[in-house]
Amino acid sequence: MSIINVDSISDAAGTGSPSFPNGISGNGSALTSLTSANLTGALPAIDGSALTSLTSGNLTGALPAISGAALTGIAAGGFQFISSIDITNDVQAVFTGFDAAKYDSYKFVYSNVIPATDNTALDMQFSEDGGSTWATGASDYTYLRVGYVGDPAWVYNTTTTTKIRLNNYGIGSAAGEDGISGYMDIHGPHLAKRTMITSAHVGIGANVGKAIGGLSWGRRNSAVATNAVRFFFAAGNLESGTITMYGMVNS
């Protein structure tokens, strides 16, 4: 083995950089103190499996594309955001982001949904064709409600009707009446079975200062898959508030 130690290498004339027509090979594992001024051009592909102690100060610029196939410690499943509607005097709030390949069930969270008309109720209906048509028949749904209306007084109701009602007492829209908040879960709507929901709510009733709260359960009476849902008030428009849709990831 030959070892050559030199301070510098130049061309034959001693005035320029040399050329190496046969190339140079070697092991750079012992290279140290390479400053940025001595590194120009594109680097070859580098195996970063043994890189350690990379501080944020040494990482600048855009990273190349990275495959996450080998990433570990990332939990699967859970709820995933799909869409959100900020209400501004709307007739209805329609959600169509159903995807049976990704989600088994869905959660809708509604926050301070206020009606334009005082003393009304929040209702919902299903669609099987992406919202082109809606199930509105007189016996399309059955629901059960139970709740508290602040006097105190419990209310209970079950009925078969054109929609599922999500609250048990009239929602107020006057000053100081901040609507209704809560959530609704839809279970397995992609299955050709009776789509079912569970929900809970809290809010302020049609009389200032009167708390309302309760639970609601409902189902569609036809065994068909559902892929859209809409929310609306029994009377008047949706004045304000936010409704957000999440999907429960199935794998």
N, C-alpha and C positions, 0 to 999 in steps of 0.2 A: 504494500500500500504506500502511495506517495502522498506527501503533505506539502503543500506550497503555501507559504505565508507571505503576503505582499501588502504594502500600504496602499498602492493604487495601480490601476491598469489603464493604459492608453493605447492609441493606434500606433502604427509603425513610425509615423512622423513625430509622435509624442505630443500631438496637439489636439486630438479628439478622442472620442469614445471608441473602444475596440468593437469588432464584430465577431460573433461566434457562429459560424455557418453550421456547425454540427450541434449547436445547442449546449445547454448546461443542465446537468442534473445534480441533485443532491438532497440532503435531508435538512430542512430548515428548522428542526425541532429546537435547536439551540440558539436561534436568532433572538437577539434582545435589542432593546432601545431603538426600535425602528420608528422614527418620527414621521409625522404626516408629510413633511417636506420631501422625504425620501420615498414616499409611496404615491405613485401616480398611475393612472390607467385603471383598467378593470382587474379585479382580483379573480383568480380561478375559483371554482366551486370549493367550498370549505365544509368539512365535517365538524359541526359544532357540538358533537356529543360529549366531548371532554372539556368544553369551555366552562370555566368557573369564575366566580368573583367579578361578574360583569355589573358594574354600578350604573345607575341611571346617568351619571355624568359622562360615561363612555358610550352611551347609546344615543345617537342623534340621527335625524333624518328619517326617511320612510323605510319601514321594514319590507322585505320581500314577501311574496305570498307564502303562507305557512299552512301546511296540512295539519288539521287537528285530530287526525285519525288515532294518534298515539297518546293524546291527552288523557290523563286519569284524574280521578277525584272530582269529576263534574257529575252531579246528580241528574238522573233522567226523570221524566215525569213532572208532575206539578202543573199549576195553572199558568197559562201563557196568554198575554194580552193579545186580543184580536182587533177590537175597534172601540171607539168612544164617540158619543154624540153629545155635544153641548146644545141644549135646547134653547131655541129663540122663537117663541110663539108658533110652535109647529103643531100641525094636526095630529101627527103620529111620529113615533121614533121606530124605524125599521132596521132590523139587523139580519143580514144574509150570510155572515161569515162562517157558516157551518162547513166542516170538512171531516167526513167520516174516516178518512185515512189518517188523520192526526189526533182527533179528539173523540172521547167517549161520552163526555157530558160537558155542560157549560154553566157558567155562573154569570149572572147579570147583577151589577151593583148600581143602585140608583141613589143619588145624593141630592137632597133638597129639591126634589121635583115638585114644582108648584103649578097648580092649575090656573088657567085664565078665568075660569068660572068658579065661584065660591061653592063650597059644600058639595064636592063630587067625589068620584072614586077612580082609582087607577086600575085599568083593565088590560088584558093581553089576549092575543089570538095567534094561531099557528098557520103556516102555509106549507104545502108540500111541493110547490113549484117555484121556489125562490122568490116568493112575494108577488108573483103575477096575479094570483087569486088567494083568497083567505077563507078559512073555514068559519062560516058565520051562521050556520044553521041553528034552529031553535033548540036542538038537542045535541049539538056538537061537543059540548063540554059539561063536565060535572066538577064542582068545587066545594070545598068545606072551609069555613073561616071560623076562627075563634080569637077573641081579643079583649082588650081593656080600653075603656074610654074615659077614664079619669074622674068619675064622680064619687065612688067607684061603681062600675057596672060592667058585667061581662056580657058579651054578645056572642051569639052562635048562629050560624046559618049554613045550610047546605042546599044546593040547588043544581038543576040541569038547565043549561042556558046557552046563549050565543057566544060567551066569552068566559075567561077565568078572571075573577075579581081578586085583586091582591091586597086590599085593605078592608077593614071592618067598620069604618066610620068615615063620615064626610071629611075631606081634606080642605083646609081653609086656604084662601088666597088674599085675605086682607093684610094690612100692615101688621107686622109682628107674627104672622103665620107663615112659617118657613117650609111648608110643604111636607113631603114624606121622604124618608130615607130607609134603605134596606137592601135586601138581596133576593134573588130568585135563582134556583138551580133547576136546570132541565136535565133529565136523566135518559140517556140512550136514545136521543131523537132519531138517529140513523136507522134504528131497528124498525121493522114493519110490525110494531106493536103499539099499544095505546101510550102515547107520549105523556109523561107525568112530570109535575113540577112540585117543588116545595119552596116556600118563601117566608120571610120574616120582615117586619117593618116597625118603624117608630116615626112619630111625627107630631104635628100640631093640628088639631081638629078645627072645625069651622067656627068654633067659639074661641076667642083669643085666650091663650093660657091653658087650654084643655089638652092634655097629653093623650095621644092615641098610640096603641101598640098591639101587635098580634101576629098570628101565624095564618098562613093560607096554604092549602094543598089542592091540587087540581089535576085533571087529566083530559086529554082529548079522547072522545068516545069511539073514534075509528082507529083501527089497527093499521096505520100507515106511517111511513117515515116522514119526519119534519125537517125542513132545511131553511126556514125563515120564521121570525117572530116579530110582532109589532106591539108597542105599548101606546095607549091612548087613554084619555079621560072619558068617563061616561057622558060628560057634558063639557063642551068647549075645548079649547086648545091646551097643549102643554106650554105653559108660559115660560118657564126657565128650569134650570137644573142640569144634571149630567147623568147619563146612563152609559155604563162601560161593560163590554162583553169580554169574557175570558173563556178559554177552552182548557179542559183537563186532558193533558197529553197522554196518549194511550200506550206509549212505549218509551 
